[in-house]
Amino acid sequence: ADYLDNGNNKMAIQQADKLLKKHKDLHCAKVLKAIGLQRTGKQDEAYALAQEVAALEPTDDNSLQALTILYREMHRPELVTKLYEAAVKKVPNSEEYHSHLFMAYARVGEYKKMQQAGMALYKIVPKNPYYFWSVMSLIMQSISAQDENLSKTMFLPLAERMVEKMVKEDKIEAEAEVELYYMILERLEKYKEALDVVRGKLGEKLTSELQSRENKCMAMYKKLCRWPECNALSRRLLLKNSDDWQFYITYFDSVFQLIDESWTPPPEDEHSLEGEVHYSIEQAVKFIEERITEESKNARPLRGPYLAKLELIRRLRYRGCNDEYKLGDPEELMFQYFKKFGDKPCCFTDLKVFVDLLPSSQYTKFISQLLEVIPLSAAAENEIALPADIKALQQHLCVVQLSRLLGIYHAMDKKEKLIVVQELMLRYRHGLEFGKSCLKTELQFSDYYCLLAVHLLLDLWLEGEETAVWQCLTLLEEGLSHSPSNAQFKLLLIRIYCRLGAFEPVAELYSSLDAKHIQHDTIGYLLTRYAEALGHYTAASQSCNFALRFFHSNQKDTSEYIIQAYKYGAFEKIPEFIAFRNRLNSSLHFAQVRTERMLLDLLLEANISTSLEESIKSMSLSPEEDDIPWKDLRDNRDLTVLFNWDPKDRDISEEHKKLSLEEETMWLRIRSLTLRLVSGLPTLSHTIQPKNSEKTAENGVSSKIDTIRSLLQQLEAAVDSGKKFLEQKIQYPVLGPPPTRMAGFFSNGSCQCQTSLFYLVSDIYELDTNGLEDSAEIQERIGNSFKSLVERLTDLFNKCKGDLIEVRDGTLKTHPNLLENLVFFVETISIALWVSSYCDSVLRPFKSNLQKKKKKKKESSVATPPVFTHFLDYVTELQTLTSNVIDHIKGLELILTALKLEELSLKDTLLLQEEKKFTKTVQGKVQSSYHHSVQEIGELLKKRLDTIKKLKI
């Protein structure tokens, strides 16, 4: 066991063998040997050994524990259940084995069996937790039941009765048990009863979370629409803590609900269960004013009451009745708020919510009003006034962010924007003085100046100013050198490098972000969208692996979380864990990565290092199966991960997100169908008895070609809807979701090429079934297909020609679309070769039959059917074309190597000496990345060329 712990698996196997020589039947030694075998990649031997021990139904703890570890490493948790089922039969009174059995069921989600196991445990050892494990398993049955009616009429009422029995016998001990009771009543929509539980004696046990009882009461009042209680409770809680924003929202919601219902308090009784109720605007206004007065006596200023006043103004305006309540002018209130809290970084995000209360004509006046109260001092007459301390810097930053948000910068012309960029960078560099003592992991106080400058330059770039994008990169790299852990700098660099077609620097930036766990799903798209598209195949494989490792481990991890939740009685978390797991399983990104990863593996290996058939088999791919949950796809991407200060009309809207999901789904459908069509090729190879149709049907191959034909129809439909979608010409904001590769796929002709290749498969199949004698028409059709395919592929190659990086008037311009086209060319030629090797497998047997005939007849009068010459010509042309592309790529490599970036006259006077250093680095990175892409594409094409040479019949 020590050897296993230290990872010395070979020694472990040797030691186990020694032991087994002495004691032939030592179960535990056998299992430990099996673990060693499993870890050295001998899965089959390990499994056989384990089953040998399991068949003996061991009951000693060591063997059971060791087998559990082994089965977990084999990802076969269902075998653990069988193991403990047998152990429990032999040792029926063991609490330990029963609870292991329960947890084994929990791992595989067998809720019914969990319920029974829980009750069996409770009978042996009457402890409350075991009883409630059983109750929770009923709730899980209700959640997982497909039929909601069943869950409401059977599982939940049964769970309720089980808990009620404990309540009547006064056996409720722990908080978790009350939580569970509340959860059942809530799911049964018995809100009144749930409220009584929380407010009653049982509710006193709810102590672990702050305001747990109040929050639960509030939730039930809302469900029951008991607005008087909502209002009174939130009022009471605000008196206790006037900074709790959620209760302001409930307070306002309930006041306006009561006004709309013209509610009046009952004459004799209390206003409500929770005390006094406010039911008019006057009372609400007075209440907020009182909160502000109270707050001003506080030593530490609170933001809540001031923001609540702005929120109330906003709601009154929405209802069309503001002026008569004399709450003040929003502009003045925001100005006062800034004076109080302007030096806090949150000031901007607080005010951002309320800027729409300002009339647009007041924007400039409002900004200059704010600037006047910031203590800035200039060293000389015509110099920029700078802040003397961090507080003043924060205030100034807040104003700059607001200027951007109000669209003041957007309205400027090019010259003005450049002046602002210069000023912001000066302020950025000046601000670095305040952060000299910052640790590497801390951000500099003035980082946002640099980010805002880059946003302005991005505006200029989108307006057609080519140099601006290089300046963006320069400033970001400079910013990153001072603030190495600023994620915003890194994310923006990633987006811009990718837009320019340079993937190489991105991989390093992304890994320095140190994305953890769920982030592989939320921001992983930044990597996976571009890695392969820009020809970095190795990096693409790695980035897919990162993501897939997370998605696959999610399955295993979630089971562990659920088990911990049972152990510690955190029942309300269990449905959340299950929902989390489901959400990840139906993640759009997960489906994309799975599909792209398999296509990539085929591209890099199929018919190069292994045959297409073996590759597909090792991925257990089959054309009939579709494992993507199309109806439930969840877009878990975080599309707002990049900060921006754009006004609403330029920002990412919900509409953009919806359209992006639609586009991603269409592209995924095209990719998934392509993958399934390719995986169908090996299934068509020879199992055919020509002309004898009854037998073909039995062999099931005719159904294989039907599958291919039906997939082709689906692909045509998917392509059509993709084209329709692109007709809308949607422009996402520059920092919004990146568009898919679909537009390029259609416009460069790869799509038409790939579709016609799959149609060719259908024709070749027909030739195979009919034989060579009476198939002149099919042969001609195939010949024409070959010709048009070569033309299309040549067209596609022509769209790859041109300089990837060119120097124009001393500026670099990159052409990432040429790179993307090259990558599509490589993919399309690979599919062409897989289809050709299918043709080859069909034509070879015909050829050898012909030669036999010729020998028999001893004469050469047997004509060679035209399809052979067609195929030979086609293969020769493919070979020539591929050689030409390889030569073209060699040329590109030479040009990229010869490109002397130093000679670029960085004549832009805006650049300081320091900036020049970063500009050089940035351009070097882009050049090196393109060089790398071209090399990888070239290498792969050379390997493909070798496979073409083997195709001569």
Beta strands, then each sheet from edge to edge (+ up, - down):
strand 1: 376-377
strand 2: 386-387
strand 3: 805-808
strand 4: 811-814
sheet 1: 1+ 2-
sheet 2: 3+ 4-
end
